[in-house]
Amino acid sequence: MKYRILLEKIDEQDFPKGWFYAYIPTLGLTTHGKGIQGAINAAKDLASLWIEEKIRDFGANSSGFEFWKNDKENLYQDYL
């Protein structure tokens, strides 16, 4: 599964020029980065951490989690 990343140039005085917000609407996550590629990379990192946390939470509450835990790398590829 892939998620869209919406980018918005930051025009606030508190940020140096060239920074962008990166919003992942499906996950309700927002981050920022320097330049378009920096914002995209930050969004991918944030989504990976969010997914890992959800996997960990799911594993703590489910005995059938071993399949996902053993194939975590492929699961990340599906999400990013």
Long-range contacts (C-beta under 8 A, 24 or more apart in sequence): 1-78, 1-79, 2-79, 2-80, 3-27, 3-47, 3-79, 3-80, 5-39, 5-40, 5-43, 5-44, 7-36, 7-39, 7-40, 44-80, 47-79, 47-80, 48-76, 48-79, 48-80, 51-75, 51-76, 51-79
